[in-house]
Amino acid sequence: MISKRWLVDSIERVTFTYVETVCGLLLTDTAGITSMGGWKVAAVGAVPAALAAVKTVLAGIVPGTVSPGSVVSTR
């Protein structure tokens, strides 16, 4: 079930989800749309990344999917 490809793909998905979320929150904070401190941004950014990790693990259980982190069937 856990191959090197799956592990690398999972790490990439979780990392980029976190980075994208933190960048978006920092941009909205700079623009005055939100008012969050740096530590709050880091903590809130971890939530979508954790959800991406859970989805990737669950998708790894489903056989015959498009990629290691996808639940889309190849059929």
C-alpha positions in Angstrom: 0.0 0.0 0.0 2.7 2.5 0.9 5.1 2.9 -1.9 7.8 5.5 -2.4 5.7 7.2 -5.0 2.7 7.4 -2.6 4.9 8.8 0.2 6.5 11.5 -2.0 3.2 12.5 -3.5 1.6 12.7 0.0 4.4 14.8 1.4 4.2 17.1 -1.7 0.4 17.5 -1.4 0.4 18.3 2.3 3.4 20.7 2.1 2.0 22.7 -0.8 -1.5 22.8 0.8 0.1 24.3 3.9 2.3 26.8 2.0 -0.6 27.9 -0.2 -2.9 28.4 2.8 -0.3 30.3 4.8 0.5 32.6 1.8 -3.2 33.3 1.2 -3.7 34.1 4.9 -0.6 36.4 5.0 -1.8 38.2 1.9 -5.3 38.8 3.3 -3.7 39.9 6.6 -1.5 42.4 4.8 -4.4 43.7 2.8 -6.4 44.2 6.0 -9.1 41.6 5.1 -8.2 39.5 8.1 -6.2 40.3 11.3 -4.3 37.3 12.4 -0.8 37.2 14.0 1.9 35.0 12.5 1.4 32.2 15.0 -2.4 32.1 14.2 -1.7 32.0 10.5 0.7 29.1 11.0 -1.9 27.2 13.1 -4.8 27.9 10.8 -2.7 26.9 7.8 -2.1 23.5 9.4 -5.9 22.7 9.3 -6.2 22.3 5.5 -2.9 20.6 5.4 -4.1 18.0 8.0 -7.2 17.5 6.0 -5.1 16.9 2.8 -3.1 14.3 4.7 -6.3 12.5 5.8 -7.7 12.6 2.3 -4.4 11.2 0.9 -4.4 8.4 3.4 -8.0 7.5 2.7 -7.4 7.7 -1.1 -4.5 5.3 -0.7 -7.0 2.7 0.6 -9.2 3.0 -2.5 -7.8 0.7 -5.2 -7.6 1.8 -8.9 -7.5 5.5 -8.4 -5.9 8.1 -10.8 -3.0 9.0 -8.4 -1.9 8.2 -4.9 -3.9 11.2 -3.4 -6.9 11.0 -5.7 -10.2 9.3 -5.1 -11.1 9.5 -8.8 -11.4 6.0 -10.3 -9.5 5.0 -13.4 -12.5 3.1 -14.6 
